[in-house]
Amino acid sequence: MKVLGFCGYSGSGKTTLLEQLIPRLRHAGQRVSVVKHAHHRFDIDHPGKDSWRHRQAGAYEVVVASDRRLAKIREYEVEAEPTVHQLIAELSDCDWVLVEGFKHAADICKIEVWRPACGHPVQYPGNPSIVAVVTDAATALPQPPHCPVLALDDVDAVTAHLLQNAARYEYRPPSALVEPGRGPGEAARPGTPAR
C-alpha cells in the first residue's frame, strides 16, 4: 500500500486535485482510498434515522451497510484526535491511500498544492516531508524547491509522477501503532484506554 498526503491551505485545490487523480489511478488498475481530516465537528448521519437514534442511545459504533456501501460511525468516549496512522489502519486493503490534511504528520510524504491567489506562503522550504509541489504558478514560487514542481492543470503528469515513484510512497506503519497484546491489524483506538 502506498500512502501520499496532500497539504495546502483552504482553497488551494487539494480536493479538486484528488477528485481528478482518483479516476486516473483507478483507470491504471489501482484501488484508491482517501483519509480526510476534518477540522470541525461533522456528522454524516441524519437526525431521526435509525443509525442516528442508535448513536443517541449511546452506541459506541454503528455500522450501516447495503449491497453497495458501508459506513462506520464511531463516537469517542473522550475527545481524541486520531492520528493519520490510526485512520489508515481502519481501511481495507488498497493500492493507494491519498491523505487530505494532516499537514503536521511529518512521517508521511506529501505533495504541497499551492496557488499564489490564495495569499498564503509556501510550506516546502521548512517541511522535508513535502516531496513535490503542484501549482498553477511555478514562476511565482518564492524560492527554488528541493523537489519536483508539477502543473496543477496537468493531472496526467501528476498521476504519472505518482505511478513512477510508487516505491517511494510504500507505507510502513510506525511500530508504536501496535500496542503490546494487540495483533498487527489491531491498532489502538483513540479515546479508549490501552489494554
C-alpha positions in Angstrom: 0.0 0.0 0.0 1.2 3.5 -0.9 0.4 6.5 1.2 0.7 10.1 0.0 -0.5 13.2 1.7 -1.7 16.4 0.0 -1.2 19.6 2.0 -2.1 23.2 1.2 -4.3 26.0 2.6 -8.0 26.1 2.1 -8.9 27.0 -1.5 -5.6 25.8 -2.9 -7.3 23.0 -4.9 -6.4 19.8 -2.9 -9.9 18.3 -3.1 -10.3 19.1 -6.8 -6.9 17.6 -7.5 -7.8 14.4 -5.6 -11.2 14.3 -7.5 -9.2 14.2 -10.7 -6.4 11.9 -9.5 -8.7 9.1 -8.2 -10.3 8.2 -11.5 -6.9 8.3 -13.3 -5.4 5.9 -10.7 -8.5 3.7 -11.0 -8.0 3.6 -14.7 -4.5 2.5 -14.1 -5.9 -0.5 -12.2 -5.3 0.9 -8.7 -7.7 0.7 -5.8 -7.7 4.0 -4.0 -8.9 5.1 -0.5 -8.9 8.5 1.0 -8.3 9.7 4.5 -9.6 13.2 5.1 -9.0 15.4 8.2 -12.0 17.4 9.4 -11.2 20.5 11.5 -14.7 20.8 12.9 -17.4 18.7 14.3 -19.0 16.8 11.5 -21.8 14.3 11.0 -22.6 12.0 8.1 -25.7 10.8 9.8 -29.2 12.3 9.7 -31.3 13.1 12.8 -34.3 10.7 13.2 -32.7 7.9 11.1 -32.3 4.5 12.9 -28.5 4.8 12.9 -28.7 8.3 14.4 -31.1 7.1 17.1 -28.7 4.2 17.9 -25.9 6.7 18.4 -28.1 9.0 20.5 -29.0 6.0 22.7 -25.2 5.5 23.4 -23.9 3.1 20.9 -20.1 3.3 20.7 -20.1 2.3 17.0 -22.8 2.0 14.4 -22.2 0.2 11.1 -24.7 0.8 8.3 -24.5 -1.3 5.2 -26.3 -2.1 2.0 -25.4 -4.1 -1.1 -23.5 -1.0 -2.4 -22.0 0.8 0.6 -20.8 0.6 4.2 -20.3 3.3 6.7 -19.0 3.0 10.2 -19.6 5.8 12.7 -17.7 5.8 16.0 -18.4 8.1 18.9 -15.2 8.6 21.0 -15.8 8.2 24.7 -13.4 11.1 25.4 -12.3 13.8 22.9 -9.4 12.4 20.9 -7.8 13.3 17.6 -6.9 10.1 15.8 -3.5 10.1 14.1 -3.3 9.6 10.3 -1.8 6.1 11.1 -4.8 5.1 13.2 -7.1 6.1 10.4 -5.1 4.3 7.8 -5.3 1.2 10.0 -9.1 1.4 9.7 -9.0 1.0 5.9 -9.4 -2.2 3.9 -6.7 -3.4 1.6 -5.9 -1.0 -1.3 -3.1 0.2 -3.5 -3.1 3.9 -2.6 -4.2 5.9 0.3 -4.5 9.6 -0.5 -4.5 11.8 2.6 -6.0 15.2 2.6 -5.0 17.4 5.5 -2.8 16.1 8.4 -0.1 18.6 7.3 1.8 18.1 10.6 2.2 14.3 10.1 5.9 14.5 9.4 6.3 10.8 8.7 4.3 10.6 5.5 5.3 12.0 2.2 3.2 14.9 0.9 2.6 16.9 -2.2 2.0 20.6 -1.5 -0.8 22.2 -3.5 -0.1 25.9 -3.8 -1.8 28.8 -5.6 -0.5 32.3 -5.1 -4.0 33.6 -5.5 -4.9 32.1 -2.1 -2.5 34.6 -0.4 -0.7 32.0 1.8 3.0 31.2 1.9 4.5 28.0 0.6 5.3 25.2 3.1 8.0 23.3 1.3 11.0 25.3 2.5 10.6 24.2 6.1 8.9 20.9 5.6 11.1 18.0 4.5 8.1 15.6 4.1 7.0 17.6 1.0 8.3 15.6 -2.0 6.6 17.6 -4.8 4.8 20.9 -5.3 1.7 21.2 -7.6 1.0 24.7 -8.5 -0.7 26.9 -11.1 2.2 29.4 -11.0 5.6 27.7 -10.9 7.4 31.0 -11.7 5.8 32.6 -8.7 7.4 30.2 -6.2 9.4 32.3 -3.8 12.5 30.0 -3.8 13.6 27.0 -5.8 12.1 23.9 -4.3 14.1 20.9 -3.3 11.6 18.7 -5.2 9.7 18.3 -8.5 7.2 21.0 -9.5 4.2 19.9 -11.3 1.4 21.9 -13.0 -1.9 22.0 -11.3 -3.7 21.8 -14.6 -1.7 18.7 -15.8 -3.3 16.0 -13.7 -2.0 13.3 -16.1 1.6 14.4 -15.2 0.8 14.3 -11.5 -0.7 10.8 -11.9 2.4 9.7 -13.9 4.6 11.1 -11.1 2.8 9.0 -8.5 3.0 5.8 -10.5 6.6 6.3 -11.5 7.6 7.0 -7.9 5.3 4.5 -6.2 8.1 2.7 -4.4 8.9 5.9 -2.5 5.4 6.1 -1.1 5.2 2.5 0.2 3.6 2.6 3.6 5.4 1.4 6.7 3.3 2.0 9.8 5.1 3.2 12.9 5.8 0.5 15.4 4.1 2.5 18.1 0.8 1.9 16.3 0.7 -1.7 17.6 0.4 -2.0 21.3 1.6 -4.9 23.3 -1.1 -7.6 23.4 -2.6 -6.5 20.1 -2.1 -8.1 16.8 -0.6 -6.2 13.8 -4.1 -5.4 12.5 -5.4 -4.2 15.9 -4.5 -0.6 16.1 -5.1 1.2 19.4 -8.4 3.2 19.2 -8.2 6.8 20.1 -10.3 7.8 23.0 -10.2 4.4 24.7 -7.7 3.1 27.3 -5.0 0.8 26.2 -5.3 -2.8 27.2 
